[in-house]
């Protein structure tokens, strides 16, 4: 999957000639998915990890969080398991 190349701080990388750069990085795609909070993006409300509902609460379920993170990682097309 083609995506805009991001630097370590999450900014779009622009070449010396002023063009945006693209990448096929699976690592970057996973990092983006893990940064999405559930219901954060209006165009894709089903995307994201429910951090507020299931992680940022008193006594969160570790196994449930692991499952949610696993689901987010496996939602990247290039990830098999």
KEMI-275360 format. One record per residue: residue in three letters; z, x, y negated of N, C-alpha, C in turn. Coordinates in steps of 0.1 Angstrom, whole numbers, plus 5000, padded with zeros to 4 digits. Atoms other than C-alpha are relative to their C-alpha. Layout:
% KEMI-275360
ALAZXYZXYZXY ...
% end
This chain:
% KEMI-275360
UNK500050085012500050005000500050094988 UNK500149935013499050144966501149954991 UNK499050045010501750144940500050114989 UNK499849905011502450314906501050105004 UNK499149894997504050654911501150004990 UNK498849995009507550664897500750135002 UNK499249874999509650974889501449975005 UNK498650024994513251024900500849904992 UNK499250095008514550814871499449865000 UNK500650134999512250524879498949974989 UNK501050015010509750584850498650025007 UNK501449984995505950554856499550144997 UNK500549875002504350894860498649994994 UNK501250005007501550964836499550145000 UNK500649874999499151254841499850074987 UNK500249925013498351524815498849934992 UNK501150075007495151324807500349864995 UNK499550135005497151004800499749895010 UNK500250104989496250824833501349985008 UNK498850034991498850644854499650065014 UNK500249954987499250794889500449905010 UNK499750094989499250604922500550075012 UNK499449944988501050664955499949905011 UNK499950084987501150544991501450035006 UNK498749964995504850654994500849895006 UNK499250104994506750455019501450014995 UNK498749975005509950615007500249934986 UNK499950075013509250484972500049855001 UNK500050154997508450134985501349955005 UNK498650034994511750125004501050004988 UNK499149985011513650244973499949884991 UNK500250115009512149974952500549875006 UNK499550124994512949694977501550005000 UNK498650005000516549814979500649984986 UNK499650025014516849794941499949864996 UNK500150145004515849434940501249925003 UNK498950094997518649184937499449865003 UNK500550134996518048844953499949914987 UNK500350095011516548584928499950074987 UNK500249935013516048854902498649984994 UNK501450005004512248834901499549865001 UNK500450144999510948484892498849985008 UNK501250024992507648544909500250025015 UNK499749984985509248634942501549985002 UNK498650034998512648464944500650035014 UNK499649984986512748524982500250155002 UNK499849864999512648904976501450044996 UNK498749955004515749114972501149995009 UNK498850004992519049184987501149924993 UNK499050085007521848934979501350084998 UNK498949925003524149194965501249924994 UNK498950085006526148954943500749905009 UNK499550104991526548694970500750065012 UNK499549954987527348925000500650144999 UNK499549865001528149274988501150024989 UNK499149985011529949254955501149885000 UNK498950104998532749024968501250075007 UNK498949944993536149074982499849995015 UNK500249994986536049185018498649975006 UNK501350034995532349195024499850035015 UNK500349984986530949185059499150125001 UNK500849884998529749535068498749985008 UNK501150024991527549415096498949914993 UNK500950085007525949145074499250084990 UNK500749925010525149395047499050105007 UNK500949914993523649635072498749925004 UNK501150094997521449345084499149974988 UNK500850035012520349255049499250124996 UNK500749885004519449615041498950035010 UNK501049984990517649655074498849904998 UNK501150105003515649335066499250044988 UNK500749955011514749475032499150115003 UNK500849884996513549805046498849955009 UNK501150044991511549635074499049904993 UNK501050085007509849405048498950084994 UNK501149915004507849705037498950005011 UNK501150024990504449665055499950125009 UNK500349884992504250025067501250045009 UNK498849974992507750025083499949915013 UNK500050074987507749935120501449965005 UNK498650034996511449955128500950104994 
% end
